[in-house]
Amino acid sequence: MRCPPEVSALLDKLLAGVTRALGDNLLGFYLRGSLALGDFDPATSDADIMVVTHQPVSESEFAALAALHARIPAGHKPNEHHYEISYIDRASLKRFAPGERRHPTTGTDWPFDWAEHRDNWVLERWTVREQGVALFGPDPKTLIDPISSEELRTAVRAELEARVRAWAGGQAAPDWLLPRYYQAFEVETVCRALHTLARGELPTKPRPVAWALETLPEPWRSLVERSQAWRADDTLDPSTVADVMRFVRWSASRAGAGQRH
């Protein structure tokens, strides 16, 4: 695994801090997301991390981790680091059960707190199991049960439906979607979801985008093409939000109908 020096330095700081905060409860420290899948872009990507513990994080450990993430904040500001990290105990990691337990997490858009793992964590667990990079701990295949192609498809359908319920099904665009780079992120995420439904696999985002440009009908093909210029653009652009929301709704309806591309 190769990553920019500043990302390596961030990972070293986080691993050292997590080790101090958790002590003997630390089981593993794994890279996931684009760092694991091989499409990390320093201009647009976060460093995505999964920390595995022997036992659920205690209140005293949570306080120590909160202090760590206050010292090393995750965010998009110039003086902050771009990363997302979640803590999950070994029993919860082995087999996914949505809503069973809340887990500590922080990222570029939310403060350190307890949060429920949604169906997208089937995809995160698959990435760690099949492609994850261990900076500390055992082979992740020993910690996570195998995840089938149909489980991936089921998780993708649920995530698309959740997007429609949460924001894409309404008339008013959420404020967080106004920056072009967020719109590009959502378009690429939906492309990967459609690719997973069609192929039963979870590739890096460039492959589903290329596939979408060859496969999807208009107007979605043109939307995907335009979105590639937005990936590092923080311009607020309400003129394109409606197209992104319609793309999510269209994709969710196809997923719900069980159609394949």
Secondary structure as UniProt FT lines:
FT   HELIX           5..22
FT   HELIX           23..25
FT   STRAND          26..32
FT   HELIX           33..37
FT   TURN            42..44
FT   STRAND          47..53
FT   HELIX           59..71
FT   TURN            78..79
FT   STRAND          83..89
FT   HELIX           90..94
FT   TURN            98..99
FT   STRAND          102..107
FT   TURN            108..109
FT   STRAND          110..116
FT   HELIX           120..131
FT   STRAND          133..136
FT   HELIX           140..142
FT   HELIX           149..163
FT   HELIX           164..168
FT   HELIX           175..177
FT   HELIX           180..199
FT   HELIX           206..215
FT   TURN            218..219
FT   HELIX           220..227
FT   TURN            228..229
FT   TURN            231..232
FT   TURN            238..240
FT   HELIX           241..256
FT   TURN            257..258
//
